[in-house]
Amino acid sequence: MTSPRLEDLLRTLAPQVLGAVVRRYRQFDAAEDAVQEALLAAATQWPTGGVPQNPHGWLVTVASRRLIDAVRSEHASRRREEQIAALAPPDEAPAADDAAPDGDDTLLLLFLCCHPALSAPSQLALTLRAVGGLTTAEIAAAFLVPEPTMAQRISRAKKTIRTSGAAFALPPDAERDERLAVVLHVLYLIFNEGYTASSGRDLARAELTGEAIRLTRMLRALLPADGEVTGLLALMLLTDARRPARVGPDGDLVPLAEQDRSRWDAAAVREGLALVEDALSAGVPGPYRLQAAIAAVHAEAASAEDTDWRQIVALYELLGRVAPDPIVTLNHAVALGMLRGPRAGLDLLAPLDADDRISGHHRLPAVRAHLLERAGEDDAARAAYREAARRTHSVPERRYLERRAARLGKGGGPGQVPGGS
């Protein structure tokens, strides 16, 4: 059995090795398959034979051999044999540029996996496979699809990368900011899916939040001066710090206002707050820095009652101008309801009924139910909670929403907004 320490080593080395092999042979799909075989060989051999002195070079060499063998087997013609002869000999020692990890390869892989030719689901899957080191089975389980379906998605993504002619290099300066924005968005989506799973019996998937944080740390190591990268890492840490307190003993959701803040991860909070301070000093803040600043205000409050809602509302107003989005409006409405009363929040929600991006999502009636409950409109709130429960695919969220509706039926007191956890 592979030890957790060895698994961590292989997962860390995976993108570095893949980058080295892609850089050498310029065949992303074939290189990815070869690296997976090399990682499997290491997981089988290293526990008994020991970790080699240069594990990175060992993996590069084995992956190179597997790739060359695959090319030889698949293309036996003379023309292909001549191409293979130009490749590095199978027994050649790792080249100098392969002997030590080149951190830039991870950044290149992130950009390649987030190529604009790929759909958003394909970008997510390919990033987790190639850069995150997750197996196809792990990715399929995380997104609750059959393994063959995920395998096809990843295979199509690799084929798209190949046919697009995408170069294994950073995009030109004119495209770099736009592509980096896609990379950050993919990491953000991976984290969000892990923090609050969109469906299934579990509220959260720690393997996804952990991967998102790990990859964002790697990205920040490569781009330490980028304020949005730093802001995204801060946002993830401050949000994930709440994880120990957001699930009750029965597995049910515990909303932010009801959480025992002494159970929050204090080290993650300290690191996140320091990163927010660093990020906000790096020029005009973008959406991730602003969201991190909001998370910091929550983290600095000793209790829900001590939260500086005026500052949070101001930050949401700015975020709504920088990155208008219906989810931003939902959260803004909750904060506004805390500052100026529930009717102000309900008024802000009204236009979202005509917004196709959110009108069918469970969070809209859930937030409306919370505000209606605070306004004392119990019948309308109960109906909205039930509507939200019907729409969600998450079992823990459904239980929470149904419990809120049932409590109103018994004349209970004010509730807490689902999702604000």
C-alpha positions in Angstrom: 0.0 0.0 0.0 1.2 3.5 -0.9 1.9 5.6 2.2 0.3 9.1 2.6 3.8 10.6 2.5 4.6 8.9 -0.8 1.2 9.8 -2.3 1.9 13.5 -1.4 5.4 13.2 -3.1 3.9 11.7 -6.3 1.1 14.2 -6.4 3.6 17.1 -6.0 5.9 15.7 -8.7 3.2 14.8 -11.2 2.8 18.3 -12.8 6.6 18.9 -12.8 7.2 15.5 -14.5 4.4 16.0 -17.0 5.7 19.5 -17.9 9.2 18.1 -18.5 7.9 15.3 -20.8 5.6 17.6 -22.7 8.4 20.1 -23.1 10.6 17.4 -24.5 8.2 15.6 -26.8 5.4 18.2 -27.5 2.6 15.6 -27.2 0.4 16.5 -24.3 -2.1 13.5 -24.5 0.6 10.9 -25.0 2.8 12.5 -22.4 0.0 12.5 -19.8 -0.7 8.8 -20.4 3.0 8.0 -20.1 3.4 10.0 -16.8 0.4 8.3 -15.3 2.1 4.9 -16.1 5.3 6.2 -14.5 3.5 7.3 -11.4 1.8 3.9 -11.2 5.2 2.2 -11.5 6.6 4.4 -8.7 3.7 3.7 -6.5 4.3 0.0 -7.0 8.1 -0.1 -6.8 9.1 2.6 -4.4 7.4 1.2 -1.2 9.7 -1.9 -1.4 12.7 -0.7 -3.3 13.0 2.8 -1.8 12.5 6.3 -3.2 15.4 7.0 -5.7 17.9 9.7 -5.0 16.4 11.8 -7.9 12.7 10.9 -7.9 11.9 13.6 -10.5 14.5 12.3 -12.9 13.4 8.7 -12.4 9.8 9.6 -13.2 10.9 11.6 -16.3 13.0 8.8 -17.6 10.4 6.1 -17.1 7.6 8.3 -18.6 9.9 9.0 -21.6 10.5 5.3 -22.1 6.7 4.6 -21.9 5.9 7.3 -24.4 8.6 6.1 -26.9 7.4 2.5 -26.6 3.8 3.7 -27.2 4.8 5.6 -30.3 6.8 2.6 -31.6 3.9 0.3 -31.0 1.3 2.6 -32.6 3.4 3.8 -35.6 5.5 1.1 -37.0 6.2 2.6 -40.4 9.7 3.7 -41.5 8.8 7.3 -41.3 7.7 7.0 -37.7 10.8 5.0 -36.9 12.9 7.8 -38.2 11.1 10.2 -35.9 11.6 8.0 -33.0 15.3 7.7 -33.7 15.5 11.5 -33.2 14.0 11.2 -29.7 16.2 10.7 -26.6 17.5 7.1 -26.4 15.5 5.1 -23.9 18.4 4.5 -21.6 19.6 8.1 -21.6 19.9 9.6 -18.2 17.6 12.5 -17.4 18.7 15.7 -19.2 19.9 18.6 -17.1 16.7 20.5 -17.4 14.8 17.4 -16.1 17.1 16.7 -13.1 15.5 19.4 -11.0 11.9 20.6 -11.0 11.2 23.6 -13.2 8.4 25.5 -11.4 7.3 27.2 -14.6 6.1 23.9 -16.0 3.2 23.9 -13.5 2.2 27.3 -14.6 2.4 26.2 -18.3 0.3 23.2 -17.5 -2.3 25.3 -15.8 -2.6 27.6 -18.8 -2.7 24.6 -21.1 -5.4 22.8 -19.2 -7.4 26.1 -19.2 -7.1 26.6 -22.9 -10.1 28.6 -24.3 -10.8 25.8 -26.8 -12.0 23.7 -23.9 -15.4 23.9 -22.2 -15.5 24.8 -18.5 -16.2 21.2 -17.4 -13.3 19.9 -19.5 -11.0 22.6 -18.1 -11.9 21.5 -14.5 -11.4 17.8 -15.3 -8.2 18.2 -17.1 -6.7 20.5 -14.5 -7.5 18.0 -11.7 -6.1 15.1 -13.8 -2.9 16.7 -15.2 -2.0 19.3 -12.5 -3.8 18.0 -9.5 -2.7 14.4 -9.9 -6.2 13.0 -9.2 -7.2 9.7 -11.0 -10.1 9.6 -13.4 -12.0 7.6 -10.8 -11.4 10.3 -8.1 -12.5 13.1 -10.4 -15.6 11.1 -11.5 -16.5 10.5 -7.9 -16.0 14.2 -7.0 -18.5 15.3 -9.7 -20.8 12.4 -9.3 -20.6 11.0 -12.9 -19.7 7.5 -14.0 -16.0 6.9 -14.5 -16.4 6.1 -18.2 -18.1 9.4 -18.7 -15.3 11.3 -17.0 -12.7 9.2 -19.0 -14.4 10.3 -22.2 -14.5 13.9 -21.1 -10.8 13.9 -20.3 -9.9 12.1 -23.5 -11.9 14.6 -25.6 -10.2 17.4 -23.8 -6.7 16.0 -24.6 -7.7 15.6 -28.2 -9.0 19.1 -28.3 -5.6 20.4 -27.0 -3.8 18.3 -29.6 -5.9 19.5 -32.6 -5.9 23.1 -31.4 -2.2 23.2 -31.9 -1.7 24.9 -28.5 1.9 25.5 -27.7 3.4 24.4 -24.4 4.3 28.0 -23.5 2.9 31.0 -21.7 0.4 32.8 -23.9 1.5 36.1 -25.5 1.4 39.1 -23.3 -1.8 40.3 -25.0 -3.6 37.1 -23.9 -1.9 36.4 -20.6 -4.2 38.3 -18.3 -7.3 36.8 -20.0 -5.9 33.3 -19.7 -4.8 33.8 -16.1 -8.3 34.9 -15.3 -9.5 31.5 -16.7 -7.0 29.7 -14.6 -8.1 31.5 -11.4 -11.7 30.9 -12.3 -11.1 27.1 -12.7 -9.3 26.9 -9.3 -12.2 28.9 -7.7 -14.8 26.5 -9.2 -12.8 23.5 -7.9 -12.7 25.0 -4.5 -16.4 25.9 -4.4 -17.5 22.4 -5.6 -15.4 21.0 -2.7 -16.6 23.4 -0.1 -20.3 23.0 -0.9 -20.9 20.0 -3.2 -23.6 20.7 -5.7 -25.2 17.3 -5.2 -24.9 14.1 -3.2 -25.0 13.1 0.5 -22.0 15.0 1.7 -22.0 18.7 2.2 -18.3 19.1 1.4 -15.5 17.2 -0.5 -12.2 17.9 1.3 -10.1 16.4 -1.5 -11.3 19.1 -3.9 -10.8 22.0 -1.5 -7.4 20.7 -0.6 -6.4 20.4 -4.3 -7.6 23.9 -5.1 -5.6 25.3 -2.2 -2.5 23.3 -3.1 -2.7 24.4 -6.7 -3.3 28.0 -5.8 -0.3 27.9 -3.5 1.8 26.7 -6.4 0.5 29.4 -8.7 1.3 32.1 -6.1 4.8 30.7 -5.8 5.2 31.3 -9.5 3.4 34.7 -9.5 4.0 36.2 -6.0 3.4 39.8 -7.1 -0.1 39.1 -8.6 -2.6 40.5 -6.2 -5.5 38.4 -7.6 -3.6 35.2 -7.2 -2.8 36.1 -3.6 -6.4 37.2 -3.0 -7.8 33.9 -4.3 -5.5 32.0 -1.9 -6.5 34.2 1.0 -10.2 33.7 0.1 -9.8 29.9 0.0 -7.9 29.8 3.4 -10.4 32.1 5.2 -13.4 30.2 3.9 -11.9 26.7 4.4 -11.0 27.7 8.0 -14.7 27.4 8.9 -14.9 23.8 7.7 -14.6 22.2 11.2 -17.5 24.2 12.5 -19.9 24.1 9.5 -21.1 20.5 9.8 -22.9 19.3 12.9 -22.5 15.8 14.5 -25.4 14.5 12.4 -23.8 15.8 9.2 -26.2 18.7 8.8 -25.2 22.2 7.7 -24.4 24.7 10.4 -24.8 28.3 9.0 -22.2 30.9 9.6 -24.1 32.8 12.3 -24.6 29.6 14.4 -21.0 28.3 14.1 -18.7 27.9 17.1 -15.9 30.1 15.9 -13.5 28.6 18.4 -13.5 25.6 16.1 -12.3 27.6 13.1 -8.8 26.8 12.0 -6.9 29.6 13.7 -3.7 29.1 11.7 -5.6 29.3 8.4 -7.3 32.4 9.6 -4.0 34.1 10.5 -2.4 33.2 7.2 -5.5 34.3 5.2 -5.6 37.7 7.0 -1.9 38.3 6.3 -2.5 37.4 2.6 -5.4 39.8 2.4 -3.3 42.6 3.7 -0.6 41.7 1.2 -3.1 41.4 -1.7 -4.8 44.7 -1.0 -1.5 46.5 -1.2 -0.9 45.3 -4.8 -2.9 48.0 -6.7 -6.6 48.2 -7.6 -8.4 45.2 -6.2 -10.1 42.8 -8.4 -12.9 40.3 -7.6 -10.9 37.8 -5.7 -9.2 40.4 -3.5 -12.6 41.9 -2.7 -14.1 38.6 -1.8 -11.1 37.9 0.3 -11.6 41.2 2.1 -15.2 40.3 2.8 -14.1 36.9 4.2 -11.6 38.8 6.3 -14.3 41.0 7.9 -16.2 37.9 8.9 -13.0 36.2 10.2 -12.1 39.2 12.3 -15.5 39.3 14.1 -15.6 37.5 17.4 -19.3 36.6 16.8 -22.0 37.1 14.1 -23.3 40.0 16.1 -20.0 41.8 16.0 -19.7 41.6 12.2 -19.1 45.0 10.5 -22.0 44.8 8.1 -21.5 48.3 6.9 -18.0 47.5 5.7 -19.3 44.2 4.1 -22.1 46.1 2.3 -19.6 48.6 0.9 -17.3 45.8 -0.3 -20.2 44.1 -2.0 -21.2 47.3 -3.7 -17.7 47.6 -5.1 -17.6 43.9 -6.1 -20.9 44.3 -7.9 -19.3 47.1 -10.0 -16.1 45.2 -10.6 -17.6 41.8 -11.3 -21.4 41.9 -11.6 -22.8 38.4 -10.9 -26.2 37.1 -9.6 -24.4 35.2 -6.7 -22.7 38.5 -5.7 -26.2 40.1 -5.7 -27.6 37.3 -3.5 -24.8 37.7 -0.9 -25.1 41.5 -1.1 -28.8 41.2 -0.4 -28.1 39.2 2.8 -25.6 41.8 4.0 -27.9 44.6 3.1 -30.7 42.9 5.0 -28.5 42.7 8.1 -27.5 46.4 7.8 -30.7 48.1 6.7 -33.4 45.5 7.4 -34.8 42.5 5.4 -37.0 44.6 3.1 -34.0 46.3 1.7 -32.5 42.9 0.9 -35.7 41.7 -0.7 -35.9 44.7 -2.9 -32.4 44.0 -4.2 -33.4 40.4 -5.0 -36.4 41.3 -7.1 -34.6 41.7 -10.4 -33.0 38.3 -10.1 -36.4 36.6 -10.9 -35.8 37.6 -14.5 -32.2 36.5 -14.6 -31.8 33.1 -16.3 -28.5 32.6 -14.6 -30.0 32.3 -11.2 -33.8 32.2 -11.5 -33.9 28.4 -11.4 -31.2 27.9 -8.7 -32.1 26.9 -5.2 -30.1 29.7 -3.6 -32.5 32.4 -4.8 -35.6 31.1 -2.9 -33.3 30.1 0.0 -32.1 33.7 0.4 -35.5 35.1 -0.1 -36.9 32.7 2.5 -34.2 33.9 5.0 -35.1 37.6 4.4 -38.9 36.9 4.5 -38.4 35.1 7.8 -36.5 38.0 9.3 -39.3 40.3 8.1 -41.9 38.2 10.0 -43.6 36.9 6.9 -43.7 33.3 8.0 -46.1 31.8 5.5 -44.2 33.3 2.5 -40.8 32.3 4.1 -42.0 28.7 4.6 -43.1 28.4 1.0 -39.8 29.8 -0.2 -37.8 27.4 2.0 -39.8 24.5 0.6 -39.2 25.7 -3.0 -35.5 25.9 -2.3 -35.5 22.4 -0.8 -37.2 21.0 -4.0 -34.6 22.6 -6.2 -31.3 21.6 -4.4 -29.5 18.3 -5.3 -27.5 18.4 -2.0 -28.9 16.2 0.7 -27.5 18.2 3.6 -28.8 21.5 2.2 -32.2 19.9 1.5 -32.4 18.7 5.1 -31.5 22.1 6.4 -34.1 23.9 4.2 -36.8 21.5 5.2 -36.0 21.9 8.8 -36.2 25.7 8.5 -39.6 25.4 6.8 -40.8 23.0 9.5 -39.6 25.3 12.3 -41.7 28.1 10.8 -44.7 25.9 10.8 -44.2 25.5 14.6 -43.8 29.3 15.1 -40.0 29.2 15.4 -37.8 32.2 15.5 -35.5 33.8 12.8 -33.4 31.5 10.7 -30.0 31.9 9.1 -29.3 32.1 5.4 -28.3 28.8 3.8 -25.0 28.9 1.9 -23.7 31.6 4.3 -21.4 29.1 5.9 
